[in-house]
Amino acid sequence: MTRRPDSDTRDPSTDGLSATKVGQLRRPTAQIASPAPGQPAESFFEAAVIVIAHPENRRLGNRFALAPGTTIEIGRSPSAQISLPEVPSLSRSHARLRYSGGHVTIEDLGSRNGTYVNDREVEAATDLRSGDRFQVGSVHFKFLHDRDVEHAYHEAIYQMVMRDGLTEIFNQRKFAEEGERELARALRHARPLTLILFDLDHFKSVNDTFGHLCGDAVLKQTAARVNGRLRPEQIFARIGGEEFAVLCPEIDLAGAGTLAERLRELLSGRPFECGPTGIHVTCSFGVAAAGGSMSHLSDLVAAADRALYRAKEAGRDRVEVEAAPSR
């Protein structure tokens, strides 16, 4: 891919997992006591939290078991059961998980950046439900509390392999798999297939000025806004630090250009929620169509990337369309 001005080279969080690494993930276990007479068996199921996003793509897939009657603290302190000293957005004692009475709760410990469950800030001890996502600083976890925690764990890992841990849309690996399949189908049956690439303008300055927590919030809101405007058959993925792709089967070049312009207006039309006043961020777009001598997804990506580079060079916050390839 062409390297563009002010491009953030930080990879999506899920790109830290490969098929080989999945089989090597650390999975600590806990000794689970048997229920006393008269106590419900449900209160003795193991619970677990899994690291699904990390600012340095470290520890992805690590699982931490939580047994009934125990607590886990998360923070930068070496005494924390989940100690993450490499993450500056964490407080020394940031949050606490408590497993009591068959329920697991999470509470913030007066951290400077807050604790969030499913994107809502925790103001008091809050019950966690199996499948909830929670965030401490810039680290994201998935909580599991199931009868079959091993099955739930492997399902969560599968989703990590295919989805970006921060934005929850598809990741680069899934985009590549689906893209090669769609390109082969389009070329074989002479059907239209287009690709929209876009990235956030001056995103490095967002991180430098407002911090990575704000940058993460902008990325999540970008994905949410765009995802709400796409059709189910369109493949939407985060393929770089601040770069996204929309693969559009059965849409020609003119239609993809129109869609890209609508998305550009959607993203630049109102501020992103970050801080007391929000921040204004624009995006640049490149659009290309499959055809001609293309034989691999990388050919289509390169064509869209050329158009995206032109959009950056022409002043950003605009859509550029690559000329249709000759048949």
N, C-alpha and C positions, 0 to 999 in steps of 0.2 A: 504494500500500500504506500502511496505517496505520503511523505511526511509533510504535514501542513503547519502553517504558523500557529503558535501558541497551543499546540496539541498537548494534552495531558497524557503521558504515557502509562499511567497507572492502569493495569488490566482489571477487567471485571472480577469480582471476588470469586466467582465460581470457576474461573479459568485455572485456579490453583489445584483443581482435582483432575486426575486422569483416571482411566479405567484401572490402571495398575495401582495407583495410590489408594483407590477406594478400598481395595482389599487389605491395605496396610494401615488403615486408620486406627488410631488408639481408641480402645473401647473399654475403659475401666469399669469394673463391676463392683457391686456392693453386696455385703451379706444381708439378706432380708430375713428378719425374724418371723416366726410363725405367730398367727393371731391367737390371742388369749381366748378362752371360752367366753362366748357371748359377744365377741368383737367381730364386726363385719370383715370378711376377707378382703373386700375392696380397699380397705385402709392399709393393706400390706402389699399392694402392687408397687413395684419399683417405678420411680419416675426418673427422667433424664433430661438434660439440656445439651444441645448440640450447637457448636459454633458454626454459623452459616455465612457470616461476612466479617471480615477483619480488614482494617485499613492497609495492612501490609500483606494480605493474603496468607497469613500464617494461621496455623492451628485449625484450618478448615476441616470440618468433620469430627473434630475431637468431641467425645461424649463424656459427660460427667454425670455419674449416677447419684441419685438422691434417695436415701432410704427413709422409711417412716420414722418420725421422731428426731430427725436430724436437720441441721441448717447448713447452708453454704453461703459464704460471703464472696463477693466479686469485687475486685479492685486492683490497684497497682501495688498494694502492700504485699511483701513476701509472705506474710502470715495469712493472707486470704486463701481460701480453698481453691478458688479460681483466680490465680494471680497473673495479671497481664501487665507487667511493668513497662513493656514496650509501647503501650498505648497512652499518649499524653492526655487524651480527652477524658480518661478515667480519673476519678478521685482515688485516694489511697484505700478508703473503704467506701465503695460506691453503692452497692445494693446487697440485699440479703434475701435468699430463698429459704422458706421454712416449710417443712412437711409435717403437718400435725392434723390429727383427726380425719385422715383420708383426703385432706386438701393441701395443695401447695400454694403458698402465697409469696408475693414478691413485694418488697418495700424499698424505697430509696433511703439512703443513710445520710441525707443532707449533702448530696454530691453537687458539684458546681454546674454540671451539664444535664442533670436529670436522668430519670429512668422512664422508659416508654414501653407500653404493652400495646401491640397492634397500632402503633403510631400515636397513642394517647398517653400523655404524661401521667405518671403515677403520683398521686397526692397522699395516699395512705396505703396500708397493706392491701394488696389486690389479689384476688383468686386468679390462678392460671388454669386455663382449660387446655386439654391435649390439642396440640397443633398451633397454639398461640406463638407469636413471635414477640420477643422483647429485645430492647436495645439499651445498652449501658455505654455511655460515651459513643464511640463510633464502632463498637462491636455488637453484632446481632446474633441472637440465639433463637433456636426453636425448642419449645418445651413439649415433652411427650409424657403422657401419663395414661398408659393403656394396659389392658390385660396382657396383650402380646407386645411388649415393648421392643422385642427384637425385630418383629415384623415392621413395626412403626419406624424403628430406627433405619432399617434398610430402605424403606419407602422414602424417608426423608433424605437419605444419601442419594437415592436415584434422582430425586427432584433437584438436589444440589448439582448433580452432574449435568442436568439439562437446563436449569434455570439460574439466573443471576441472583445471588443471595441478597443483594441490596434492593433491586427494583422488582424482583419476582417475575420479570419477563424472561423469555428465552435467552440463553447465553450464546457465546460464539460457537461452541461445539454443536449445539442443537441447530443453530442457524446454518452451519456448514452441511450438516446431514440433510436437513429439509431442503436447503438450497440446491444441492447437487441433484436430489430427486426431482424437484420441480423443473430444473433446467433441462434434465434429460427428457422429461415428459413434454415440455414445451417444444424442444427441438425435434423430437420424434414425430409429434402431431402437428407441427407448424402452428402452435398456439402462442398468443402473446404472453410475455412474462417481463415484468419490469422491476427494477430495484431502486429504492430511494435510500440514499445514505445522508445522514445529517449529524452534525455535532454542535455543541454549545460554544458560542463565540467567547473568547477570552475567559475560558473556564478556569484556567490557572489563577487568574486574578481574583476569582470568586473564592477559591480556597485560600489564597494568600491574604486576602482582605478580611474575609468573614470566618475563615476556619473550615476544616474538613467536615465538621458536622453540618454546617450550612450547605457546603457543596453536596454532601450526601442527600440532604433534603431536596435540593434542586433536581438532582438526578432522579429521585423517586417521584417527585411531582411531574417531571417531564414525561417519565414512562406512563404515569397514571393518566395524564391529559391525552397523550397520543393513543394509548390503548383503548380509551373510551370512544375513539372516532374510527377505529378500524373494523373491518369485517372479520368474521371468524376464520376465513380461509387465508387471510393475509398473515404473514409470518413476521412478527415483531421481536427484535432481539437487541440486546446491548452487546456490541462487539468490540468495544474498547473502553478506555476510562470514561470518556464523555461522548463516545460515538455510538450511534444507533443505526439500525437497518430495518427497512420495511420491504419485504419481498411480496410482490403483487401479482399472483397468477391471474390470467385472463383480463389484464388491464394493459392497454397500449400506452405508448409514450406520452401522448397528449393527456390521457386520463391520469397517468401517474404524475405528470407535471402539475395538473390541477390539484390533485390530492396533496402534493408537497407544498403548494402555495397555501392551501387551507391549514395545513399543520404549522407552517411558518407563522401565519397570522394567529393561530391558536396559542402558540408558545410565546410570542412577543406581545400579545394583546393585553396581558395583565401580569402584575408582579408575582413572583414566587414567594411563598410564605417562608420567611426566614428573618428572625429578629422582629423588632417592634413595627417596622414600616414595610418589610418585604424588600426584595431586590428585583431589578429588571434585567432579564437575560434574553438574548436573541440567539437564533440558530441559523446556520447556513446549510443548504441542501444541494445535493447532486443527484441527478436522475439519469438512468440509462435503461436501454431495452436489450433483451437477449436476441441473438441472431448472428448472421454473418458467419465468421469463422470461429465463433466461440464454441469451446468444447468442455470447459470447466467453469465452476462458479467463480473462480478467481478472475476469469476474463470479464465477467459481468461486473464484479466488484471493482476491478481496475477501471472500467469505463465510467461507473458512477463516481469513483474517487477522483477521476480527472475533472468531472463536472463540479464536484464539491471543492476541489482546489481552486477552480476558476471563481466560484462564489466567494471564497475567502479572499482571493486576490482583488476582486472587484468591489470589496468594501464590507462583506459579510451581511448577515440578515437578508439573504436573497436566495432564490432558486435558480440553478443553472441546469440545463438539460443537454446531455451528450447527443450528438447527431445519431440518428437511427443507423445501425450497421447495414451495409449492403448485403443483399441476399446472395 
